[in-house]
Each structure stands twice: as structure tokens, then as C-alpha cells.
Amino acid sequence: MREQENDNSAGLIKEACEALKKSAPPPVASALMPIQKTIQHFATLLANVLHLEVEVVDNQLLRIAGTGPYGQGFGQVPASNTVLLREVLEKGQEVVIFDSRQNSLCLECTQRESCRERGFVGVPVMYQERCLGVISLVAVNIEQLRHLREHTRMFIEYIRHISSLLAANLSVFPRKESAIDPLLQSLAQCVDQAVIVCDRQGKIVLINVRAQMLLGAHADLRLEKLRVVGVPARERTYQVQVGNQRWRITGQVRETEEGTVLAFSDARSEQRDGPGAEAAPVIKSLIGDSSAMRKLKRLIARIASSPSSVMILGESGTGKEVVARAVHRLSERHDKAFVAINCAAIPENLLESELFGYAKGAFTGAAPGGKRGLIQIAHGGTLFLDEIGDMPSGLQARLLRAIESREVMPIGASVPVPVDIRIISATHQNLENHIRDGSFREDLYYRLNVIPLWLPPLRERDGDIELLLKHFLTLHAGRVGRLQPGVSPQALRMLRGHRWPGNVRELSNLVEYLINIVPEGEIIDSALLPPVFHSSWLSEPPPVMAQPVQETRCESTEKARLKSVEKTLIEEALMRTRNKKQVADELGIGVATLYRKIKKYGLAG
């Protein structure tokens, strides 16, 4: 009887299990697997940019993409190390681990002792309150762990932004092969490096905006390997050919089954300016590859070893001191002092003692032991006299004598001091006009202007905006300690169209400002640019036409958007200052126009 009851119980349990199977909801289909190739491309790109390993799984723990030790077994549940991935899926929240072998979450893992993961950051891919999968960043060595620790918050925000973009695009793009490129293109625009993706035949299938910024090119590139250089092992130099122009780019490359992904932050043109022209030398401090800058670099390389005086001419903010330092570094004096002095920044009564120094007891209040002048300090090296046009006429004669005699007479001294210096001067003024009005000595001018170097304004350096923009984004993001943001195509167009009256200095200041105000994980959009870049939108409206024109819905919406931007710009300017003239100048409009617009938008003036 007992055996019959057991048989009946077993039958009931079996039937109950079958019923449960029938009533249970079917497994949710993977939303990520249909675009696996796209996600794998992006995982490879992400690993290059963040210098970490990447693993992507779906909501069934099937590995969708990965790099390094996670770059295989796609479409399968990983054989080990799934505890943390399950935690992210179940909670739908980020998980951060820096002590993988000791952390409480890892205690139940059977591979804990042999685990290679030093650090883990997992971010869920959420869409309509449903977790579609996990994007994880993994540190597998001490260097990567340190990198992950230092930038955890930025990485989480960054991956969170990427995952939301990925989830949103899943509902837009159809599940077919032709939809891969648009989705990958959208993802590639979010990273802060230039990106080129090639298929197995070497054909470019994707190039993001940043790569176009550096190369000034479109998707008709041909990528070919040039040579492998230096360390680390993944650093390589490639050659990119655009028509007849070639570029040498240095970055990180990953080979996949589908092709090649290249992420880079620097591109150097190998184009010559004409038949038989020599290639421009590499001067890292001089950012730019326009024709004018290539000519300047070649000239600097030729004259650097000469002892002759150099005069750098150019508008304010063009980087004249950068050029002076480049000349010094390329000269035989590179291991000696480079002494810079701004003749316009030091009061006239102090400039003489600063330049020539003074002897012991030369005047009341003098240092007990006297003081060496800057000319003496520059002995054996280079003296850079910036804004030489503002040097007082009384000192010009003493400087001329020092140049001709190769010696200086400190104030109060009776014996001259021999000096060996090379003088580089700079000015944004027209010294020939100063010579005519008698404020600058003609003989000194010809002594200083032995080798003139003309530094072009930024508006005449075609194509250099993108290179300088990248340089300053990297520089200021590193200083502030933020992840380098991208730049939207519209913002880039506005930067290219700007006249840059403040030249390179203005661009550097603008980028530093943008780095501080752009939300982390976002890109620099045109709305973040200062009002001067929107001045064309704030100009006076054209005269009203006799016959009104019927507006389309699109035109009406665009006008409403521009009015909203205009109102916001004026409000922000009024918050910074109540000086109407200053606000009008900042916005690039007249004071009367400003008052009219304040009244139009009902703003508190």
C-alpha cells in the first residue's frame, strides 16, 4: 500500500511539475543577440578607450561580446565568474567590486581562489523598467585596477549613458544586418577618441565625427598598416590614405573576427606642400598641420641652430612664446636657461633693474648682495622679450649696446659683465609705424629682426581648429580630472565658423570653460557655447515682406526653438551682470536691441 502511495505521490509531483512548466512564462528573448556583431565592435572600441577589459551579457547570462579573456564563447553562458553578473541582473543596479577574493558577494563563487578579476564595475542595460543585460568593465591586473579605482564614478556615468543609448536604439533599429552600422555609428559618437572600423577586407565601414575632425575626411578612407612602434604592445602606427593625402596615426588597434577597430587621438599629415618640398618636422608643442604651420615648422627647424636674433610677429593669443620655446628646444642652447620677460607687464621703473640687474648698494632698498639681471641669468641660453614694442625708449639704447658688445652693465656697477645670449623677441604691433613716430629705435629693430617668423592667426590656419580642440580637450580634462567629452557636429561647425579674435588663447580658454560646465557623460553641444557663438541668431530681423509667406510646421518649430535659445542667452547674460552695455557687447547686439528684446520676452531688466 505504501509503495502504491509513493507511486501516486510521484505521479502527482510529476503532473504538478508539468503544469508549472506550462503555466510559467517563456524565457524572454534576448534583445541584444540580434545585434551581437555591433555590440562586439563597440566592446572592442570601449576597451581601447578606457584601457580595461569589457564583457557584455544579456538577461539570460549569454555572453554577447567581450575582450581579452572574455573574447570567446559568444552565445553561451560563461563557465565561471557569473556571480557578480547575476547580482546586477537581479537588482537592476550597478555593482562595484575592488576586492574580488574577499568581498561577501564573491564568497559563494567556486572559482574565487583562481579568479583573475581584480576589479569589477557592472552597469545594467535598462529599458522600460526591464533589464536587458549587463555591460561590465573588468580589471585583470594591478594597473587596470588602479585605473578603475581612480575613475569609478566617471566610468559608471559613462557606461550608464552608453547603456541607455543602446537600449533606446534597440527599439528604433530593426533586427536586421543593415541596421548594425547606424547603431554602431550612434555608439561610436559617444566615445572621446577618433574611431575607424574596417571590415576583414580593410574597407572602412565606420568613421566617427572625431576621426573626421582629425583627418578632415569622409568614409572613403583606405586603412593600411605602416609599421609597429614601441611599447605598449597594442600601440601601433598606421597609415591612412585619403586620395593623394596620407596621414600617420598612432593609437590602439584590436583585431576581431569581423575586422579591425582603431581608436586614436593623434593624426599627422605626411602631405608635402609642393614638388620637392621637405616634410614638416615633428614639433610636439606646435599643434597644427595647416599649410602655414607646416611652413613655419620647416623654417624653425632650419634657423634653430643659428645664433642670430629672431623676431616673432603675430596677433595676440597666437602662441608666440610657444614658438620661442620651440626654437630654444631645437637649438644647441636647449640645455641652458630660457628666460622670458613681458616688457608690457613690468613697470618702467622696475624693468631696467630686472633686465640688467644692479650692484651692491646701488640704491636705497637694494638687496645687500646686489641682483643679477635676467640677461645675466640667460647667459648661455635664450632671452625671450615678449611685447618688445612696449619697451621704454630709454632702455632700448641699453639693450642695443648689450646686443652689440655682448656685455651688460648692472646699475651702479663699474665693470661690465660679459654675456652670451640669443635674443628672441615678439610683438603684435607694427614696429615700422613706431619707428616712424619715433617711439622705437630703427637700429634696435634691425638688430632684433634678423630672422622674422610670422605666426598666422587661427582663422587662417585651415583645419587646425580640430587638432587644437582635441589637444585642449585632453589637456584641460586631465587638469580638471574629468572624462574627456565629445563634441557635437553642430558645435564643431560653429567653432569652425568663428573668427577667433583671441586666436589660440581664446580657444584654450573656451575649452577649459566647457570642460567645467558640460555634464559628465554628455557631449559638448552648441547650446553650451557662449553667447558670442550665437550672435547670428540675435541679429536684427529682416524687413517684413509685403506678402506674408506661409510657414511650414518645421520652420515654425525652428523659429520657436531659436527664440527660446535667444531668451535663455539673454537671461544668463543678465544674471552675470546688470550692465546693459556689457551684456549687449557680450551678445554681439546693440543696446537698443537689447532693451527691445528684454521687453519682448518680459525679462527683468
Summary of the structure (lengths in Angstrom):
residues: 605
radius of gyration: 32.5
end to end distance: 97.2
largest distance: 129.8
contacts: 1807
relative contact order: 0.07
helix: 44%
strand: 19%
